[in-house]
Amino acid sequence: MQKILFATSEVHPLIKTGGLADVAASLPRALLKLGHDVKIILPAYASVMQKLTTGVKEVAQLHVDGRILSIKQTRLPGSRVTVLLVDIPEFSARDGNPYCGQDGTDWFDNHKRFYLFAKAAELIALDQAQLEWRPTIVHCNDWQTGLIPALLSLHPERPATVFTIHNLAYRGLFPYQAFEELQLPSGFWHHERIEFYGQMSFMKGGLAFADFITTVSPSYANEIQQPEFGCGLDGLMRYRSDSLAGILNGIDMDEWNPGSDAHISVNFNRRTLGNKVKNKLALQEELGLTLDERLPLLGFVGRLVDQKGIDLILAQMPQLLSTPCQLVILGSGFPHYEAALTEIANTHPGRVSVTIGYNESFAHRIEASSDIFLMPSLFEPCGLNQLYSLRYGTLPVVHAVGGLRDTVFEQQGEAVDEHANGFVFEHPTPELLFAAIERALATYEHPARWKQLQLNAMSKDFSWDLSAQQYVAIYDKLA
């Protein structure tokens, strides 16, 4: 049995800005199910403490850089996983999301905030919090936890460290003055350590110092070793390739289950797939779209940013609107994308619906109601929405990168093989995206073939069980 300290800056349902929160909720539960002892360590954000009105107790106090930090303990809602909350005023006394204020600007002291969080994790990992619990593995996630392996490297008698890259593009960059302010060891300021072209990179701290590195799909593990996707860190990734593995994320198969989903209008499964269309009719009515069960409905849920290929969707919008289909979009991001999509919805009522923001229940309804799901991402470390789509018999149209390449497969030839479950384009151009959509729409006109693709999609097991076993195999080699 391994004792795992799982360090993360967000975890669902306590706090979420992206897919990391889902992983941080599901993987520890899967590890617990396999018989391991897991504790999540998380900053005690103001919004988190407001949600946890009961079941929280102080279990330790840590002396960090002349300050006393309170460590509180609770359970992750809906699970038996212990959560350790580090009460740092720079987290607990602020509104806004974990990384930026309400105006979208990064907090000016993020380097200090996540350094203090890393120090707390370091001391707990070394059992200096008197919790009578010493982990064998410290599992860190993304740049916010990147200093933890670096700090632990200073201690000969330390737990093994694993660092998971969820998105290499967010490197946690800060000026040299921040490095000086934190008074980190001078030896850390080196191009083989955390120095990155004259700046400090928290992400690089994790990559350089962790005993083992994972990322969230096999294809992404290969891609980040190349300049195109390596974000300036591809040389380090190639250097560490013997200690690098790609493990696909799973999904919460209970939370995302069309057979029992409380968010959708009509439940369905592989045997009652005919009920899926009732969700489409309900969503069409909810959004004021033309009621037509045969009209293919295309869905998109995600951030409206360059990475997600929004410009590809916009570039081929005239062609898309010339075909008989409807489009539903949910997301927020760059103002110019929000404005452009909203304008299209306003000029095409009955055909296009755009909702700016994010709503978990609405996301479930889009997944259940759509026939086709668009994911033309320029890069996608793993991707979760294509997995949700497959679970709901909604066939994805994806760019062949990262986890999309590893999970969505297009049929070759006329016959539908058992692996075919979507539509794939190889290069991120508007023309190739539209060609893939056209192939999907053409296939939709053949109900028997379409249903077989749906059944293929819904039969795949995307639970965390296999992924958790792969992580445990890595832990066992290290500890």
Steps between C-alpha positions, in 0.01 A plus 500: 500500500627844404444815703441776246496875561317639196581870453265707285381858465140398432267206555135448407253571658687736734659723235529463123634704210581211264559130449766478773221528758325194355821296496582604857158381613493171312855360510535510882164324534612231255827458692307468826281236338818304419590498869745789519511776762446835325486854634439801276675824594329818380519872581217612731342743253233733634239344271591149618471588867160660433377169356637292789277614783540177701746214534817712501753485783849636556754217517835682494684830493808551286775758543589627153731798444412663830126436460263248652281318248197307620435157348136397500356162411172397340361244255456552130120527464346174384810294575720355774809691380665724761573860399765707678432873463792739536372826649715770339354853523602573140254225401239500775441876512437558128210467264554419135623176350816318617735678262354841421272771628148573382639721222689201354846632592740255664552562870817708540638260762422161345866404540479560874159337540598174334846502661332504843270220388803302382678557833198367688490191277874451550469505880200266502683263264790490747255437788594827666133582558467232772217332312661160565470438128791496258427451131702265284402698188435870445299541179510858365292658226589787265703813564323597821665203675828506304712622792406201717736249328770770495471567874483131586817435298692675779416217744676161470226322699204606292205335327515432128345767278278473192412808294207499259480748210140587424588784263862590426398838355447636852859512621468712814744771391627770736787754481838449665395744772238247611771234529702736720196588709429134576865447604517166324839323492733666249562161340140497378581791266643290219380411151475136609290598803230770520660779295321547167646760262566747781178428686398255770265219390309313769404241236866439424562444871268202488644372173863530611472367854220240504603136507246421229289709262164406359265676266142435413519305174760291316490724191552817705801338667652464153389843377658697786839361400469692171548877451146546363336399829790521747450866601877548518535200732526229234875461557444426868217260412726310260773491766252354750323270253603186692308636800195616304173317434163595357197367687154581369268677738183321591162653573256464787274233352230568761496877454497460120248221452214551253309220671470688830599862426265727696596802286348368176137478390479129419745232610627244251764231452622275221179295512271804508700719261178607330427722801803718427308702240251609767781695662567677171138604469500625860818704443366642173192617687704636793725707271237612250648295216284358222336181625614223266626166627663411167704821478856417616599695811867595542627585848804676643589542868831658591711808542469751216875535448746437218601157632148366453495579127225762522649685203458183291131482591449869421687475169272228368178631658352621165545153351363336814193722496440405136443140611187374677614489863484685832782616727507539880802660670576541871818668619685817586838642415645763271256794457537509121398133475208555737382800295536327162312189608227700673450704182460180295241370747309829487488496119404131476226440758364150482832374362770609744502540880798649685517520880794692645615357832504150643228293661563136590136396465472668158823327391339165581192591295713598200694172517178298523313693230761552229553260213852630426751664735767738366854490643732659242768576762841612378645290783324295765704322769215257569161659465197395702210625290561246225482228767174640636368516143590139428330395824179671382505366142592844365760451228803733522664684212860552615841621391744208528714626787577387855228309676258559212723285277505229769124479557312588178529283187341537158383203297721398210300398194128424482471250785477624859760320709475461877743786570337769284328758719541844341660715233861619484693762303879505491592868461340805667351681201140622457472298179596170663274568798207563269583190294486291819166660594370421150604135544317494832187656349510255208530205738212639709278446193559124538326416830622141531864599450460798735347281771788253477749783551296616800497150649877475450544833676279409795659158554848634582610497865643841588491444875800586717563136594758419232669841521529472879667160462754655262581772755538239774748308282712817485466561874609144572818542294593818686409433862 
